């Protein structure tokens, strides 16, 4: 089989982002019989900190799932910014160049560079020319465009030079792949001929990630009530995600009345409690028993006077004062107005007072109706790491409906994704077509509803056209409204989740995607099915 050299700054055991997919790709190719070698950095993403057990100062060669791995020294900034990111990438460009020189005697048949980062692409392309190999550039996101548009790098005149250099580099490779059709269109805009473009989407193991048969174990572990709706964000917490909309939504919803949450209405006594308190009050001070009745001269008809007060209370949205029921054994002295009304129409004498026990029944019905009409409580769970997490935690401080967790173990990924009733996927408008969030594949496979911020004509918009809900990026009001609508509509959540799972099975199955990639790779190398050796 083929000798394949893969160059990329992120690799396994990183469990999210580019490193996850590069690791799975190499493992799958090795299992297919290909000889695979990887030039990469020690794991550091998404926390921007070298993982324990991995040094960053020396080269290190290991084996992982039948893949030969060369770890290159790299400088990792504690707080990534524009200049520190550039220095970080430059350090990998230099160290990976040295590692690629060491691979010359191995004579790879194809060299694949994973972007990010493009910093290693010139050396990867040069190595392929030197040893007579074919070359392939796989674009997970357009890092140059993203850095410019997000203001990470304010390049001025260097902006045009950087984009020109990127375009020149892209056109040098035999094949250039991207993970969505919109990103492929962008490749064309950068000068890559259509015949060199390949759609190579991210994938998901649909056997490992699947809809849960019952509640996720995380619900019990986190103490989340059975009737609560879990809105889950899981993954990298970086600048391009636009995570501020999550804290804004959590703040907005924490102020709204929800079922199971104590609000101002809790100051009213529960159903049946009012009558008990009235009894006690009457025994302590009988004179207070008539304090809610209209005074003499307030109206010629007692019913009109009380009705007027009720209307006023309803208009201002306050609990309405209702006359207390006369208690057994207590003699009432009705006012003259009431006597006159009773003489004219005896049936009116009791019209203001419900029959015994009726008030408690109505109170019970009202409480049940209010509970039924209240939106279900929404619990926000934010799991992940990255440079934007401290700001997000600070913005959500003291919010009772928000909880933060770290990245969860891979072996619990299915239970973790299944915790969500609604997956949240915010994205900034200025990077919507520059990246395709890698977390989307797992969301789809989990069979849960997805709420994203994106334009309808973006790659994310197309991906969620039939299986998700999208709102304009940065529009908190629309995001909150959509979240509330989904939270209150179980049938719609189920339908969207089913459509998401169906789409994942049809288009994102790992073996189907990687078999198609292998076919493109064999075509590039001139390998036909008949010429492949048995293994």
Buried (B, 14 or more C-beta within 10 A) or exposed (E): BBBBBBBBBBBBEBBBBBBBBBBBBBBBBBEBEBBBBBBBBBBBBBBBEBEEEBEBEEBBEEEBBBBBBBBBBBBBBEEBEBEBBBEBBBBBBBBBBBBBEEBEEEEBBBBBBBBBBBBBBBBBBBBBEEBEBBBBBBBBBBBBBBBBBBEBBEBEEEBEEBBEBBBEBBBBBBBBBBBBBBBBBBBEEBEBEEEBBBBBBBBBBBEEBBBBEEBBBBBEEBEBEEEBBBBBBBBBBBBBBBBBBBBBBBBBBBEEBBBEBEEEEEEEEEBEEBBEEBBEBBEEEEEEBBEEBBEEEBBEBBBEBBEEBEEEBEEEEEEEEBBBBBBEEEEEEBBEBBEBBBEEEEEBBEEBBBEEEEBBEEBEEEBEEEEEEBBBBBBBBBBBBBBBBEBBBEBBEEBEBBBBBEBBEEEBBBBBBBBBBBBBBBBBBBBBBBBBBBBBBBBBBBBBBBBBBBBEEBBBBBBBEEBBBBBEBBBBEBBBBBBBEBBBEEEEBEEBBBBBBBBBBEBBBBEBBBEBBBEBBBEBBEBEEEEEEEE
